[in-house]
Amino acid sequence: MAVRAVITLPPAVRAGEPFEVRATVAHAMETGYRSGDDGARLARDLVRRFECRLDGELVFAADLFAAVSANPYFAFWLRAERPGELSFAWRGDNGFEHREVRALSPT
């Protein structure tokens, strides 16, 4: 199954100034409480954890639960003093894991 993530960073980041990061991943987020057309309960399939790291240091994390909608979306603010690498990771049920990396070059 192909996973699609969308990460939005500003076109220019200034060193030491806050900037907004937005990230979402395409995922159905099935709670395991619903029944399918055949009456059988659909298997739980949730994204359980989202993490963002700047050069390996955790800068934002969220634990997710059954009440979160499909395609979980996060928006948060960061501040970077020097160039580095932002890494994003989504992990969940049934071995789901997706990672993305973006270069960060504050001026």
VENUR-V519319 format. One record per residue. N is the residue number from 1. PHI is phi in radians with two decimals (999 if undefined). OMEGA is omega in whole degrees, -180 to 180 (999 if undefined). D_CENTER is the distance of its C-alpha to the mean C-alpha in Angstrom with 1 decimal. Layout:
N|PHI|OMEGA|D_CENTER, N|PHI|OMEGA|D_CENTER
This chain:
1|999|178|17.2, 2|-1.35|180|15.4, 3|-1.92|180|11.7, 4|-2.05|175|10.8, 5|-2.03|176|7.7, 6|-2.13|179|8.8, 7|-2.15|-178|8.4, 8|-2.06|175|11.4, 9|-2.14|177|13.4, 10|-1.14|180|17.1, 11|-1.10|178|19.7, 12|-2.36|178|21.4, 13|-2.06|179|20.5, 14|-1.71|-179|23.4, 15|-0.98|177|23.8, 16|1.45|180|23.7, 17|-1.81|180|22.5, 18|-1.15|176|19.4, 19|-2.47|-178|17.0, 20|-1.59|175|14.1, 21|-2.02|176|10.5, 22|-2.19|-178|8.7, 23|-2.53|175|5.4, 24|-2.52|176|5.4, 25|-2.32|178|6.0, 26|-1.33|-180|9.7, 27|-2.74|-174|10.5, 28|-1.22|179|13.7, 29|0.94|178|13.1, 30|-1.37|-174|16.7, 31|-1.33|-175|18.1, 32|1.57|-180|21.2, 33|-1.72|-177|23.5, 34|-1.58|176|24.4, 35|-1.89|177|27.2, 36|-1.44|-180|27.4, 37|-1.06|-179|30.4, 38|-1.53|179|32.4, 39|1.55|179|32.0, 40|-1.37|180|30.1, 41|-1.19|178|27.0, 42|-1.29|-179|23.7, 43|-1.18|178|21.8, 44|-1.15|179|18.8, 45|-2.65|-176|15.6, 46|-2.08|164|12.5, 47|-1.36|-175|9.0, 48|-1.76|-173|10.2, 49|-2.62|172|7.9, 50|-2.16|177|4.8, 51|-2.39|172|6.5, 52|-2.20|-180|7.5, 53|-2.20|174|11.1, 54|-1.92|-176|14.0, 55|0.87|176|16.6, 56|1.53|180|15.7, 57|-1.60|180|15.8, 58|-1.12|180|13.1, 59|-2.02|177|12.6, 60|-2.77|176|9.9, 61|-2.61|177|8.8, 62|-2.54|172|8.6, 63|-1.72|-175|10.5, 64|-1.94|-177|10.5, 65|-2.33|-173|13.9, 66|-1.04|-177|15.9, 67|-1.40|-179|16.2, 68|-1.39|-177|12.7, 69|-1.27|176|13.2, 70|-1.07|178|12.2, 71|0.96|-175|9.3, 72|-0.99|-175|7.2, 73|-2.10|178|7.0, 74|-2.24|173|6.7, 75|-2.38|-179|9.6, 76|-2.67|-177|11.1, 77|-1.89|177|14.1, 78|-2.29|173|14.9, 79|-2.38|180|18.3, 80|-2.21|-180|19.2, 81|-1.62|-174|22.8, 82|-2.51|177|22.9, 83|-1.04|180|21.3, 84|-2.98|-177|18.6, 85|-2.21|174|15.5, 86|-1.65|176|11.9, 87|-2.04|-177|9.8, 88|-2.11|-180|6.1, 89|-2.43|173|6.0, 90|-2.02|178|5.1, 91|-2.29|-178|8.7, 92|-2.80|-179|11.0, 93|-1.13|174|14.6, 94|1.01|177|17.0, 95|1.36|-179|15.6, 96|-1.12|173|12.3, 97|-2.70|177|10.3, 98|-2.41|-180|8.6, 99|-2.25|175|8.5, 100|-2.41|179|9.0, 101|-2.32|176|11.3, 102|-2.32|176|12.9, 103|-1.36|179|16.3, 104|-2.18|-176|17.1, 105|-2.30|178|20.8, 106|-1.12|179|22.0, 107|-1.91|999|25.6
